[in-house]
Amino acid sequence: MPTRRPLPRGRGEPFRAETDPPRRPALFLAPQPYRQRRLIDAARAVPLFGAFLVLAVPLLIPRGVEGTTTSLLVFLLLVWIGMVIAAALIARFLRGAMPEARDGDR
């Protein structure tokens, strides 16, 4: 078993032995890349949320109720319009957050 000798300590560092693994510095992300990643995640989630609404909610409507076909079609239209608007807003925010493309990147 290796001997535990104290390592020299800097300001505010706790006691560490030679056998302790080296510590990694804390990872802090810049606000812009973090926001950009969350917007990309939101863009990926829009179709999943829409699929859930389109598939799950109509199953909750009881059978044999008059007028359900019309209300279901209106619901599907509203879900579709909502998904288009959500995707457009996310794309607009992403376009502003993305670095400008150079001529060679296109």
Secondary structure, 3 states (H helix, E strand, C coil): CCCCCECCCCCCCCCCECCCCCCCCCCCCCHHHHHHHHHHHHHHHHHHHHHHHHHHHHHHCCCCCCCHHHHHHHHHHHHHHHHHHHHHHHHHHHHHHCCCCCHHHC
